[in-house]
Amino acid sequence: MALFKDINEVKEYLAVNLSFQFPDILPYIKRAEEKFIIPVISQAEYDALHQAYTDDTMTDIQEKLLERVRTPLINFAYFLYIPIGNIQIDSSGYHISTNENTKQAFQWQVDAVAKSFMDTGYEGIEKLYDFLENYADPTEYIQNGSFDEVPFPIHWNYSGPGVPYLDTGGDGQRWAVGYGASPGPPAPSYLWQTLNVPLVKGFCYELAIYADASVNQYLDVIVNTGSETTVATLTTTGTHSVQIDLTAATADATEIKFKLYVPGTQAIIDFRIDLISVKHTQTCSLWAQSSSYTVFKECFIHTAKEFSRYFNINESRRTFLALKAAMRNVEHFYIRTTICTEFFDELKAEVLAGSISAENQKVLDKIKPAVANLSMAKALNELSFEISELGITLSAISDREDRNAKHPAPDSRLSLLSRELQQYGNAYLGELIQFLADNIDDYPTYENSDCYTPTEEEEPDGTGSINQEDSGLFIP
């Protein structure tokens, strides 16, 4: 079974006659799922959605996901169906279907319908990506209310024998103490506190925890879903992202336990943790953990809508996909060489993790317009474009030509536009380098790289390395 069951469901997304037989389109729905939908949402996300749809057990978010999948799916299915839609196949061969009540559509009409199906399909894919990105990032589902009674920050303070206590402003809340094995040194003692917090199956929770750990101290974060499971062991000072994935759990979790290990010989314990936030989301975490998500995040600009902020491609997913090869090359040969591999990789890692620091976000805001303009400049030399979903072309009308035909823009115009975009892109790179130089203390990775040259060592004209013939950014 596909993600449609009958023609009535199809009619909710596309105007087709009830006389149309669902089995005729079903093979193309399945083909469209394989060709267009699964590469976007991932095989794992599709399988989970398909199973829940078949069993009628979809969560609220899966219902929303299905809604956004179906628009591009059915349009692409009918796009794939067009070549054979008016052809009858039997043992005697291939035949065109005609009768006295219907007339076969002209080819230009068929082409217009095919374009409409394809455009609507790609528009739906763009909206689907927006949905996936929003629901894979659980920030809009912050659920701190269940944790209001937990006194954060938690501060363990223990000196000498007896039961350790929790320092929360004198409320005297006590913590349990025991002995047992741990990742730490031999014969450690451990302290723990259990938080009675309902965690609902089907959700994925993310805890942002700041731990101020001393030497030889280990903190386990344990979740109880009928049996205890250690989901993280924190051994270093800093903010840690701890994920509790209950999307496939069969039971709710009733508690989280923080368990602190210390050496048995250590007389003084001073350990502080702070729960910064608790977030939760459903099912789309499968997409966020998939190779489809990695492909989605492979460039600094992720969507056609975002690209159109810097150069207008009418938010066309088709045009954006055609530009991805150019974007990859621009990032490798322009951005990486401008900021050096170490800083480039740092930015890429944060983008893929979906956790970008405030300072690095400022850098990305400088990089993206450079990538868009330079990518467009490169693509104009390789592809035939009009500024629409078909590229950069001019329309020409004559007595001998189809009124709707598109013709590539003259090479002279493409060359002029390409050069102009190259200059814009280089200018944005210049702004990027100046911004990093002005705020160098905020970017130690860049400062320690071979790409950074202190101001006093720059060329007298202030151009530095921006417009040198061997830099790859030269404007003659």
C-alpha positions as a LaTeX table, in Angstrom:
\begin{tabular}{lrrr}
\hline
Residue & $x$ (\AA) & $y$ (\AA) & $z$ (\AA) \\
\hline
Met1 & 0.00 & 0.00 & 0.00 \\
Ala2 & 1.13 & 3.55 & $-0.75$ \\
Leu3 & 0.32 & 6.75 & 1.17 \\
Phe4 & $-3.05$ & 6.94 & $-0.63$ \\
Lys5 & $-5.77$ & 4.28 & $-0.27$ \\
Asp6 & $-8.36$ & 5.28 & $-2.87$ \\
Ile7 & $-9.38$ & 7.90 & $-5.41$ \\
Asn8 & $-11.37$ & 9.85 & $-2.81$ \\
Glu9 & $-8.18$ & 10.60 & $-0.91$ \\
Val10 & $-6.51$ & 11.63 & $-4.19$ \\
Lys11 & $-9.35$ & 14.10 & $-4.90$ \\
Glu12 & $-8.52$ & 15.97 & $-1.69$ \\
Tyr13 & $-5.26$ & 17.07 & $-3.32$ \\
Leu14 & $-5.94$ & 17.01 & $-7.07$ \\
Ala15 & $-9.05$ & 17.56 & $-9.17$ \\
Val16 & $-9.64$ & 14.26 & $-10.95$ \\
Asn17 & $-12.85$ & 12.59 & $-12.08$ \\
Leu18 & $-14.32$ & 9.93 & $-9.84$ \\
Ser19 & $-14.43$ & 7.72 & $-12.92$ \\
Phe20 & $-10.64$ & 7.63 & $-12.85$ \\
Gln21 & $-9.59$ & 4.21 & $-11.62$ \\
Phe22 & $-7.27$ & 4.28 & $-8.61$ \\
Pro23 & $-5.34$ & 1.15 & $-9.70$ \\
Asp24 & $-4.27$ & 3.07 & $-12.83$ \\
Ile25 & $-2.38$ & 5.69 & $-10.82$ \\
Leu26 & $-1.23$ & 3.46 & $-7.93$ \\
Pro27 & 2.00 & 2.23 & $-9.62$ \\
Tyr28 & 2.99 & 5.85 & $-10.28$ \\
Ile29 & 2.27 & 6.87 & $-6.70$ \\
Lys30 & 4.64 & 4.15 & $-5.54$ \\
Arg31 & 7.22 & 5.22 & $-8.11$ \\
Ala32 & 6.90 & 8.87 & $-7.02$ \\
Glu33 & 7.42 & 7.81 & $-3.40$ \\
Glu34 & 10.68 & 6.11 & $-4.35$ \\
Lys35 & 11.90 & 8.85 & $-6.69$ \\
Phe36 & 10.82 & 12.05 & $-4.92$ \\
Ile37 & 9.54 & 11.48 & $-1.36$ \\
Ile38 & 11.84 & 8.93 & 0.27 \\
Pro39 & 15.04 & 10.81 & $-0.72$ \\
Val40 & 13.60 & 13.83 & 1.09 \\
Ile41 & 12.18 & 12.35 & 4.31 \\
Ser42 & 14.46 & 9.26 & 4.51 \\
Gln43 & 13.56 & 5.59 & 4.33 \\
Ala44 & 13.23 & 5.33 & 8.12 \\
Glu45 & 10.80 & 8.26 & 8.35 \\
Tyr46 & 8.79 & 6.91 & 5.41 \\
Asp47 & 8.58 & 3.43 & 6.91 \\
Ala48 & 7.37 & 4.78 & 10.25 \\
Leu49 & 4.80 & 7.01 & 8.54 \\
His50 & 3.61 & 4.26 & 6.19 \\
Gln51 & 3.20 & 1.76 & 9.01 \\
Ala52 & 1.28 & 4.21 & 11.20 \\
Tyr53 & $-0.92$ & 5.21 & 8.22 \\
Thr54 & $-1.64$ & 1.57 & 7.38 \\
Asp55 & $-2.41$ & 0.70 & 11.02 \\
Asp56 & $-4.36$ & 3.92 & 11.61 \\
Thr57 & $-2.11$ & 4.80 & 14.56 \\
Met58 & $-0.61$ & 8.08 & 13.37 \\
Thr59 & 0.46 & 10.67 & 15.92 \\
Asp60 & $-0.60$ & 14.30 & 15.50 \\
Ile61 & 2.73 & 15.19 & 13.93 \\
Gln62 & 2.63 & 12.19 & 11.60 \\
Glu63 & $-0.77$ & 13.37 & 10.39 \\
Lys64 & 0.74 & 16.77 & 9.65 \\
Leu65 & 3.67 & 15.12 & 7.91 \\
Leu66 & 1.34 & 13.01 & 5.74 \\
Glu67 & $-0.58$ & 16.15 & 4.79 \\
Arg68 & 2.61 & 17.79 & 3.54 \\
Val69 & 3.88 & 14.67 & 1.79 \\
Arg70 & 0.72 & 14.05 & $-0.19$ \\
Thr71 & 0.68 & 17.28 & $-2.23$ \\
Pro72 & 4.03 & 16.75 & $-3.94$ \\
Leu73 & 3.48 & 12.99 & $-4.04$ \\
Ile74 & 0.27 & 13.02 & $-6.05$ \\
Asn75 & 1.48 & 15.76 & $-8.41$ \\
Phe76 & 4.67 & 13.86 & $-9.16$ \\
Ala77 & 2.64 & 10.65 & $-9.59$ \\
Tyr78 & 0.46 & 12.23 & $-12.27$ \\
Phe79 & 3.54 & 13.80 & $-13.88$ \\
Leu80 & 5.01 & 10.31 & $-14.21$ \\
Tyr81 & 1.67 & 8.96 & $-15.47$ \\
Ile82 & 1.38 & 11.46 & $-18.37$ \\
Pro83 & 3.44 & 9.57 & $-21.00$ \\
Ile84 & 1.21 & 6.51 & $-20.74$ \\
Gly85 & $-2.05$ & 8.10 & $-19.66$ \\
Asn86 & $-3.64$ & 8.11 & $-23.10$ \\
Ile87 & $-2.16$ & 4.83 & $-24.30$ \\
Gln88 & $-3.83$ & 1.44 & $-24.08$ \\
Ile89 & $-1.57$ & $-1.61$ & $-23.79$ \\
Asp90 & $-2.81$ & $-5.09$ & $-24.65$ \\
Ser91 & $-1.53$ & $-8.24$ & $-26.31$ \\
Ser92 & $-1.89$ & $-6.65$ & $-29.74$ \\
Gly93 & 0.39 & $-3.73$ & $-28.91$ \\
Tyr94 & $-0.03$ & $-0.02$ & $-28.04$ \\
His95 & $-3.11$ & 2.05 & $-28.95$ \\
Ile96 & $-4.28$ & 5.63 & $-28.46$ \\
Ser97 & $-7.65$ & 5.90 & $-26.72$ \\
Thr98 & $-10.22$ & 8.00 & $-28.62$ \\
Asn99 & $-14.02$ & 8.11 & $-28.88$ \\
Glu100 & $-16.76$ & 10.36 & $-30.23$ \\
Asn101 & $-17.23$ & 12.22 & $-26.95$ \\
Thr102 & $-13.62$ & 13.13 & $-26.22$ \\
Lys103 & $-10.78$ & 14.70 & $-28.15$ \\
Gln104 & $-7.12$ & 14.07 & $-27.53$ \\
Ala105 & $-5.31$ & 17.01 & $-25.94$ \\
Phe106 & $-2.86$ & 19.01 & $-28.04$ \\
Gln107 & 0.80 & 18.50 & $-27.18$ \\
Trp108 & 1.16 & 22.06 & $-25.86$ \\
Gln109 & $-1.74$ & 21.38 & $-23.48$ \\
Val110 & $-0.11$ & 18.17 & $-22.29$ \\
Asp111 & 3.17 & 20.04 & $-21.80$ \\
Ala112 & 1.41 & 22.74 & $-19.78$ \\
Val113 & $-0.23$ & 20.15 & $-17.53$ \\
Ala114 & 3.09 & 18.34 & $-17.08$ \\
Lys115 & 4.78 & 21.60 & $-16.10$ \\
Ser116 & 1.99 & 22.36 & $-13.64$ \\
Phe117 & 2.35 & 18.94 & $-12.00$ \\
Met118 & 6.12 & 19.32 & $-11.79$ \\
Asp119 & 6.03 & 22.90 & $-10.46$ \\
Thr120 & 3.41 & 22.07 & $-7.85$ \\
Gly121 & 5.37 & 18.97 & $-6.86$ \\
Tyr122 & 8.59 & 20.90 & $-6.27$ \\
Glu123 & 6.73 & 23.67 & $-4.44$ \\
Gly124 & 5.37 & 20.95 & $-2.17$ \\
Ile125 & 8.87 & 19.54 & $-1.61$ \\
Glu126 & 10.08 & 22.99 & $-0.51$ \\
Lys127 & 7.20 & 23.24 & 1.98 \\
Leu128 & 7.91 & 19.68 & 3.13 \\
Tyr129 & 11.52 & 20.63 & 3.92 \\
Asp130 & 10.28 & 23.63 & 5.90 \\
Phe131 & 8.03 & 21.33 & 7.91 \\
Leu132 & 10.74 & 18.73 & 8.53 \\
Glu133 & 13.25 & 21.33 & 9.64 \\
Asn134 & 10.79 & 22.92 & 12.05 \\
Tyr135 & 9.73 & 19.62 & 13.58 \\
Ala136 & 13.21 & 18.10 & 13.67 \\
Asp137 & 14.31 & 21.15 & 15.66 \\
Pro138 & 12.25 & 20.82 & 18.85 \\
Thr139 & 12.70 & 24.41 & 20.05 \\
Glu140 & 9.02 & 25.27 & 19.64 \\
Tyr141 & 8.10 & 22.34 & 21.90 \\
Ile142 & 9.90 & 23.50 & 25.03 \\
Gln143 & 8.33 & 21.77 & 28.00 \\
Asn144 & 9.76 & 23.21 & 31.18 \\
Gly145 & 6.51 & 23.15 & 33.10 \\
Ser146 & 6.92 & 19.54 & 34.24 \\
Phe147 & 10.26 & 20.46 & 35.80 \\
Asp148 & 9.12 & 23.53 & 37.74 \\
Glu149 & 9.37 & 21.75 & 41.11 \\
Val150 & 12.98 & 20.70 & 40.52 \\
Pro151 & 15.38 & 23.12 & 42.23 \\
Phe152 & 17.93 & 24.02 & 39.55 \\
Pro153 & 20.78 & 24.60 & 39.62 \\
Ile154 & 21.51 & 21.49 & 41.65 \\
His155 & 24.53 & 21.91 & 43.90 \\
Trp156 & 26.02 & 18.90 & 45.67 \\
Asn157 & 28.08 & 19.97 & 48.63 \\
Tyr158 & 29.49 & 17.20 & 50.81 \\
Ser159 & 32.26 & 17.17 & 53.35 \\
Gly160 & 32.98 & 14.32 & 55.72 \\
Pro161 & 30.82 & 11.37 & 56.77 \\
Gly162 & 27.05 & 11.29 & 56.88 \\
Val163 & 24.35 & 11.93 & 54.32 \\
Pro164 & 25.16 & 14.56 & 51.71 \\
Tyr165 & 22.77 & 17.44 & 51.37 \\
Leu166 & 21.53 & 19.56 & 48.51 \\
Asp167 & 22.38 & 23.23 & 48.78 \\
Thr168 & 19.27 & 24.98 & 47.47 \\
Gly169 & 19.07 & 27.94 & 49.75 \\
Gly170 & 18.55 & 26.09 & 53.01 \\
Asp171 & 15.57 & 23.91 & 52.17 \\
Gly172 & 17.43 & 20.89 & 53.53 \\
Gln173 & 16.50 & 18.51 & 50.71 \\
Arg174 & 18.60 & 15.38 & 51.18 \\
Trp175 & 20.15 & 13.07 & 48.63 \\
Ala176 & 20.70 & 9.34 & 48.80 \\
Val177 & 24.19 & 7.86 & 49.12 \\
Gly178 & 25.53 & 4.41 & 48.22 \\
Tyr179 & 28.45 & 2.39 & 46.90 \\
Gly180 & 28.89 & 0.60 & 43.60 \\
Ala181 & 30.79 & 0.24 & 40.37 \\
Ser182 & 31.17 & 3.21 & 38.04 \\
Pro183 & 33.28 & 4.39 & 35.15 \\
Gly184 & 35.49 & 6.10 & 37.69 \\
Pro185 & 38.30 & 5.04 & 40.03 \\
Pro186 & 38.03 & 1.92 & 42.20 \\
Ala187 & 35.60 & 1.68 & 45.12 \\
Pro188 & 33.69 & 4.88 & 44.47 \\
Ser189 & 30.71 & 6.13 & 46.40 \\
Tyr190 & 27.78 & 7.65 & 44.62 \\
Leu191 & 25.04 & 10.16 & 45.35 \\
Trp192 & 21.78 & 10.35 & 43.50 \\
Gln193 & 18.55 & 12.23 & 43.22 \\
Thr194 & 15.49 & 11.00 & 41.37 \\
Leu195 & 13.25 & 13.49 & 39.59 \\
Asn196 & 9.66 & 12.31 & 39.20 \\
Val197 & 8.97 & 13.72 & 35.76 \\
Pro198 & 6.54 & 12.19 & 33.23 \\
Leu199 & 8.21 & 11.53 & 29.89 \\
Val200 & 5.70 & 10.38 & 27.30 \\
Lys201 & 6.47 & 7.55 & 24.89 \\
Gly202 & 6.59 & 8.57 & 21.26 \\
Phe203 & 8.60 & 11.69 & 22.05 \\
Cys204 & 12.28 & 12.51 & 21.97 \\
Tyr205 & 13.47 & 14.70 & 24.84 \\
Glu206 & 16.61 & 16.79 & 24.81 \\
Leu207 & 18.09 & 18.04 & 28.06 \\
Ala208 & 20.67 & 20.81 & 27.93 \\
Ile209 & 22.73 & 20.29 & 31.10 \\
Tyr210 & 25.54 & 22.41 & 32.40 \\
Ala211 & 27.88 & 20.39 & 34.64 \\
Asp212 & 30.69 & 21.86 & 36.71 \\
Ala213 & 32.70 & 18.73 & 37.37 \\
Ser214 & 35.84 & 18.31 & 39.41 \\
Val215 & 38.54 & 15.74 & 38.73 \\
Asn216 & 37.47 & 12.11 & 39.28 \\
Gln217 & 33.75 & 12.91 & 39.30 \\
Tyr218 & 31.30 & 11.24 & 36.92 \\
Leu219 & 27.63 & 12.01 & 36.42 \\
Asp220 & 25.25 & 9.43 & 34.94 \\
Val221 & 21.90 & 10.53 & 33.55 \\
Ile222 & 19.49 & 7.61 & 33.88 \\
Val223 & 15.93 & 7.23 & 32.58 \\
Asn224 & 13.43 & 4.70 & 33.92 \\
Thr225 & 10.89 & 3.14 & 31.55 \\
Gly226 & 10.25 & 0.12 & 33.78 \\
Ser227 & 13.97 & $-0.56$ & 33.90 \\
Glu228 & 16.82 & 1.88 & 34.27 \\
Thr229 & 18.87 & 2.91 & 31.23 \\
Thr230 & 21.88 & 5.17 & 31.36 \\
Val231 & 21.49 & 7.66 & 28.51 \\
Ala232 & 24.62 & 9.71 & 29.15 \\
Thr233 & 27.76 & 9.84 & 31.28 \\
Leu234 & 29.18 & 13.33 & 31.77 \\
Thr235 & 32.84 & 13.60 & 32.73 \\
Thr236 & 33.79 & 17.13 & 31.73 \\
Thr237 & 32.79 & 20.64 & 32.68 \\
Gly238 & 30.53 & 22.41 & 30.19 \\
Thr239 & 27.11 & 22.29 & 28.59 \\
His240 & 26.03 & 18.84 & 27.42 \\
Ser241 & 23.12 & 17.86 & 25.20 \\
Val242 & 21.52 & 14.69 & 26.56 \\
Gln243 & 18.91 & 12.97 & 24.39 \\
Ile244 & 16.25 & 10.68 & 25.80 \\
Asp245 & 14.66 & 9.03 & 22.76 \\
Leu246 & 11.30 & 7.47 & 23.55 \\
Thr247 & 10.00 & 7.54 & 19.96 \\
Ala248 & 10.08 & 3.73 & 19.85 \\
Ala249 & 9.42 & 3.10 & 23.54 \\
Thr250 & 6.50 & 0.91 & 24.60 \\
Ala251 & 6.04 & 2.61 & 27.96 \\
Asp252 & 6.23 & 6.12 & 29.39 \\
Ala253 & 9.25 & 7.06 & 31.49 \\
Thr254 & 8.41 & 7.93 & 35.08 \\
Glu255 & 11.63 & 9.49 & 36.25 \\
Ile256 & 15.10 & 10.81 & 35.50 \\
Lys257 & 17.88 & 10.02 & 37.92 \\
Phe258 & 21.10 & 11.99 & 38.28 \\
Lys259 & 23.77 & 9.76 & 39.77 \\
Leu260 & 27.11 & 11.28 & 40.79 \\
Tyr261 & 30.13 & 9.05 & 41.36 \\
Val262 & 33.17 & 10.15 & 43.36 \\
Pro263 & 36.21 & 8.25 & 44.65 \\
Gly264 & 35.67 & 6.66 & 48.01 \\
Thr265 & 38.65 & 8.53 & 49.37 \\
Gln266 & 37.42 & 11.96 & 48.34 \\
Ala267 & 36.20 & 13.83 & 51.42 \\
Ile268 & 34.88 & 16.97 & 49.74 \\
Ile269 & 32.41 & 17.04 & 46.91 \\
Asp270 & 31.47 & 20.24 & 45.15 \\
Phe271 & 29.46 & 19.58 & 42.01 \\
Arg272 & 26.89 & 21.76 & 40.29 \\
Ile273 & 24.53 & 21.03 & 37.40 \\
Asp274 & 21.95 & 23.24 & 35.77 \\
Leu275 & 19.10 & 22.10 & 33.54 \\
Ile276 & 19.06 & 24.79 & 30.88 \\
Ser277 & 16.09 & 23.53 & 28.88 \\
Val278 & 13.97 & 20.53 & 28.11 \\
Lys279 & 12.68 & 20.07 & 24.57 \\
His280 & 10.58 & 17.39 & 22.99 \\
Thr281 & 9.43 & 16.44 & 19.53 \\
Gln282 & 7.95 & 13.48 & 17.70 \\
Thr283 & 8.97 & 11.12 & 14.88 \\
Cys284 & 10.77 & 13.60 & 12.61 \\
Ser285 & 13.87 & 12.84 & 14.67 \\
Leu286 & 14.17 & 9.81 & 12.36 \\
Trp287 & 14.72 & 12.23 & 9.48 \\
Ala288 & 17.20 & 14.27 & 11.54 \\
Gln289 & 19.26 & 11.12 & 12.15 \\
Ser290 & 19.22 & 10.01 & 8.51 \\
Ser291 & 21.47 & 10.50 & 5.50 \\
Ser292 & 18.64 & 12.54 & 3.94 \\
Tyr293 & 19.12 & 15.11 & 6.71 \\
Thr294 & 22.89 & 15.16 & 6.07 \\
Val295 & 22.27 & 15.83 & 2.37 \\
Phe296 & 19.78 & 18.57 & 3.30 \\
Lys297 & 22.39 & 20.21 & 5.54 \\
Glu298 & 25.40 & 19.67 & 3.27 \\
Cys299 & 25.48 & 23.30 & 2.06 \\
Phe300 & 25.30 & 26.47 & 4.13 \\
Ile301 & 22.06 & 27.39 & 2.31 \\
His302 & 19.44 & 24.69 & 2.77 \\
Thr303 & 16.31 & 25.74 & 0.90 \\
Ala304 & 15.20 & 27.57 & $-2.22$ \\
Lys305 & 13.38 & 30.05 & $-0.02$ \\
Glu306 & 16.58 & 30.88 & 1.82 \\
Phe307 & 18.59 & 31.15 & $-1.43$ \\
Ser308 & 16.00 & 33.61 & $-2.78$ \\
Arg309 & 16.82 & 36.02 & 0.05 \\
Tyr310 & 20.20 & 36.60 & $-1.58$ \\
Phe311 & 19.38 & 36.03 & $-5.25$ \\
Asn312 & 15.86 & 35.69 & $-6.58$ \\
Ile313 & 15.14 & 32.22 & $-7.93$ \\
Asn314 & 11.43 & 32.57 & $-7.13$ \\
Glu315 & 11.87 & 30.03 & $-4.33$ \\
Ser316 & 12.05 & 27.30 & $-6.98$ \\
Arg317 & 13.13 & 23.92 & $-5.62$ \\
Arg318 & 14.03 & 22.78 & $-9.16$ \\
Thr319 & 16.38 & 25.72 & $-9.67$ \\
Phe320 & 17.85 & 25.23 & $-6.22$ \\
Leu321 & 18.60 & 21.57 & $-6.91$ \\
Ala322 & 20.30 & 22.54 & $-10.17$ \\
Leu323 & 22.49 & 24.99 & $-8.20$ \\
Lys324 & 23.65 & 22.56 & $-5.52$ \\
Ala325 & 26.68 & 21.34 & $-7.45$ \\
Ala326 & 27.77 & 24.95 & $-7.95$ \\
Met327 & 27.23 & 25.69 & $-4.25$ \\
Arg328 & 29.38 & 22.73 & $-3.22$ \\
Asn329 & 32.19 & 23.95 & $-5.47$ \\
Val330 & 31.91 & 27.54 & $-4.24$ \\
Glu331 & 32.03 & 26.44 & $-0.61$ \\
His332 & 35.07 & 24.27 & $-1.26$ \\
Phe333 & 37.11 & 26.58 & $-3.49$ \\
Tyr334 & 36.05 & 29.98 & $-2.14$ \\
Ile335 & 34.77 & 29.73 & 1.43 \\
Arg336 & 37.16 & 27.04 & 2.68 \\
Thr337 & 40.18 & 28.82 & 1.20 \\
Thr338 & 39.02 & 32.15 & 2.67 \\
Ile339 & 38.50 & 31.01 & 6.28 \\
Cys340 & 40.71 & 27.88 & 6.26 \\
Thr341 & 39.74 & 24.26 & 6.78 \\
Glu342 & 39.62 & 24.27 & 10.60 \\
Phe343 & 37.12 & 27.09 & 10.88 \\
Phe344 & 35.16 & 25.84 & 7.85 \\
Asp345 & 34.81 & 22.40 & 9.47 \\
Glu346 & 33.76 & 23.99 & 12.78 \\
Leu347 & 30.93 & 25.83 & 11.03 \\
Lys348 & 29.88 & 22.72 & 9.11 \\
Ala349 & 29.76 & 20.65 & 12.31 \\
Glu350 & 27.53 & 23.19 & 14.04 \\
Val351 & 25.22 & 23.44 & 11.04 \\
Leu352 & 24.85 & 19.65 & 10.87 \\
Ala353 & 24.23 & 19.42 & 14.62 \\
Gly354 & 21.63 & 22.19 & 14.43 \\
Ser355 & 23.40 & 24.01 & 17.25 \\
Ile356 & 25.05 & 27.18 & 15.95 \\
Ser357 & 26.68 & 29.57 & 18.38 \\
Ala358 & 25.61 & 33.21 & 18.29 \\
Glu359 & 29.04 & 34.31 & 17.09 \\
Asn360 & 29.24 & 31.72 & 14.33 \\
Gln361 & 25.73 & 32.62 & 13.19 \\
Lys362 & 27.04 & 36.10 & 12.43 \\
Val363 & 29.72 & 34.53 & 10.23 \\
Leu364 & 27.17 & 32.36 & 8.42 \\
Asp365 & 25.09 & 35.46 & 7.74 \\
Lys366 & 28.14 & 36.87 & 5.93 \\
Ile367 & 28.93 & 33.64 & 4.09 \\
Lys368 & 25.48 & 32.93 & 2.65 \\
Pro369 & 25.15 & 35.94 & 0.30 \\
Ala370 & 28.66 & 35.22 & $-1.00$ \\
Val371 & 27.72 & 31.58 & $-1.67$ \\
Ala372 & 24.47 & 32.54 & $-3.42$ \\
Asn373 & 26.02 & 35.12 & $-5.75$ \\
Leu374 & 29.14 & 33.12 & $-6.57$ \\
Ser375 & 27.10 & 29.94 & $-7.15$ \\
Met376 & 24.77 & 31.76 & $-9.50$ \\
Ala377 & 27.74 & 33.26 & $-11.35$ \\
Lys378 & 29.24 & 29.80 & $-11.80$ \\
Ala379 & 25.95 & 28.16 & $-12.83$ \\
Leu380 & 25.27 & 30.76 & $-15.51$ \\
Asn381 & 28.35 & 29.52 & $-17.34$ \\
Glu382 & 27.20 & 25.91 & $-17.14$ \\
Leu383 & 23.39 & 25.89 & $-17.40$ \\
Ser384 & 20.65 & 27.56 & $-19.41$ \\
Phe385 & 18.68 & 29.86 & $-17.14$ \\
Glu386 & 15.91 & 32.39 & $-16.97$ \\
Ile387 & 15.09 & 33.96 & $-13.62$ \\
Ser388 & 12.26 & 31.56 & $-12.93$ \\
Glu389 & 11.96 & 27.89 & $-12.21$ \\
Leu390 & 13.25 & 27.26 & $-15.76$ \\
Gly391 & 16.41 & 29.34 & $-15.38$ \\
Ile392 & 17.53 & 32.58 & $-17.02$ \\
Thr393 & 15.91 & 32.70 & $-20.47$ \\
Leu394 & 14.17 & 35.13 & $-22.81$ \\
Ser395 & 10.77 & 34.52 & $-24.38$ \\
Ala396 & 10.64 & 34.95 & $-28.17$ \\
Ile397 & 7.53 & 35.03 & $-30.33$ \\
Ser398 & 7.39 & 34.74 & $-34.09$ \\
Asp399 & 5.12 & 33.36 & $-36.74$ \\
Arg400 & 7.16 & 30.15 & $-36.84$ \\
Glu401 & 7.53 & 29.55 & $-33.13$ \\
Asp402 & 5.35 & 28.12 & $-30.43$ \\
Arg403 & 3.94 & 31.05 & $-28.49$ \\
Asn404 & 4.98 & 29.45 & $-25.20$ \\
Ala405 & 8.52 & 28.45 & $-26.23$ \\
Lys406 & 11.45 & 29.52 & $-24.06$ \\
His407 & 14.80 & 30.41 & $-25.54$ \\
Pro408 & 18.11 & 30.70 & $-23.69$ \\
Ala409 & 19.27 & 34.23 & $-22.99$ \\
Pro410 & 22.06 & 35.43 & $-25.32$ \\
Asp411 & 25.57 & 34.56 & $-24.19$ \\
Ser412 & 26.46 & 38.27 & $-23.92$ \\
Arg413 & 23.77 & 38.85 & $-21.31$ \\
Leu414 & 24.71 & 35.72 & $-19.39$ \\
Ser415 & 28.37 & 36.73 & $-19.42$ \\
Leu416 & 27.58 & 40.23 & $-18.15$ \\
Leu417 & 25.34 & 38.94 & $-15.39$ \\
Ser418 & 27.85 & 36.27 & $-14.39$ \\
Arg419 & 30.62 & 38.84 & $-14.08$ \\
Glu420 & 28.39 & 41.13 & $-12.02$ \\
Leu421 & 27.45 & 38.32 & $-9.63$ \\
Gln422 & 31.11 & 37.31 & $-9.32$ \\
Gln423 & 31.93 & 40.88 & $-8.24$ \\
Tyr424 & 29.07 & 40.86 & $-5.72$ \\
Gly425 & 30.26 & 37.55 & $-4.32$ \\
Asn426 & 33.84 & 38.76 & $-3.95$ \\
Ala427 & 32.60 & 41.91 & $-2.25$ \\
Tyr428 & 30.67 & 39.80 & 0.26 \\
Leu429 & 33.84 & 37.76 & 0.89 \\
Gly430 & 35.68 & 41.00 & 1.56 \\
Glu431 & 33.04 & 41.96 & 4.12 \\
Leu432 & 33.41 & 38.52 & 5.71 \\
Ile433 & 37.18 & 38.86 & 6.10 \\
Gln434 & 36.84 & 42.41 & 7.47 \\
Phe435 & 34.21 & 41.28 & 9.96 \\
Leu436 & 36.43 & 38.47 & 11.23 \\
Ala437 & 39.38 & 40.85 & 11.54 \\
Asp438 & 37.28 & 43.37 & 13.48 \\
Asn439 & 36.03 & 40.68 & 15.87 \\
Ile440 & 39.02 & 38.36 & 15.92 \\
Asp441 & 38.85 & 37.70 & 19.66 \\
Asp442 & 35.50 & 35.95 & 19.12 \\
Tyr443 & 36.95 & 33.52 & 16.56 \\
Pro444 & 40.01 & 31.73 & 17.97 \\
Thr445 & 39.85 & 28.93 & 15.38 \\
Tyr446 & 40.15 & 31.44 & 12.57 \\
Glu447 & 42.71 & 33.51 & 14.45 \\
Asn448 & 45.00 & 30.49 & 14.82 \\
Ser449 & 44.67 & 29.51 & 11.16 \\
Asp450 & 46.93 & 30.35 & 8.23 \\
Cys451 & 44.11 & 32.43 & 6.71 \\
Tyr452 & 44.31 & 35.18 & 9.32 \\
Thr453 & 46.80 & 37.96 & 8.82 \\
Pro454 & 46.94 & 40.66 & 11.53 \\
Thr455 & 45.99 & 44.11 & 10.31 \\
Glu456 & 49.48 & 45.52 & 10.55 \\
Glu457 & 50.70 & 42.85 & 8.12 \\
Glu458 & 48.12 & 43.62 & 5.46 \\
Glu459 & 49.03 & 45.26 & 2.22 \\
Pro460 & 49.26 & 49.09 & 2.28 \\
Asp461 & 46.20 & 49.44 & 0.07 \\
Gly462 & 44.14 & 47.42 & 2.58 \\
Thr463 & 43.16 & 44.76 & 0.08 \\
Gly464 & 44.98 & 41.98 & 1.91 \\
Ser465 & 44.39 & 38.74 & 0.05 \\
Ile466 & 41.02 & 39.61 & $-1.49$ \\
Asn467 & 42.06 & 40.66 & $-4.99$ \\
Gln468 & 45.27 & 38.82 & $-5.67$ \\
Glu469 & 45.62 & 36.80 & $-8.85$ \\
Asp470 & 46.62 & 33.64 & $-6.96$ \\
Ser471 & 43.81 & 33.86 & $-4.40$ \\
Gly472 & 40.99 & 32.47 & $-6.54$ \\
Leu473 & 39.01 & 35.68 & $-5.93$ \\
Phe474 & 40.71 & 37.92 & $-8.50$ \\
Ile475 & 38.64 & 40.52 & $-10.38$ \\
Pro476 & 40.67 & 41.62 & $-13.45$ \\
\hline
\end{tabular}
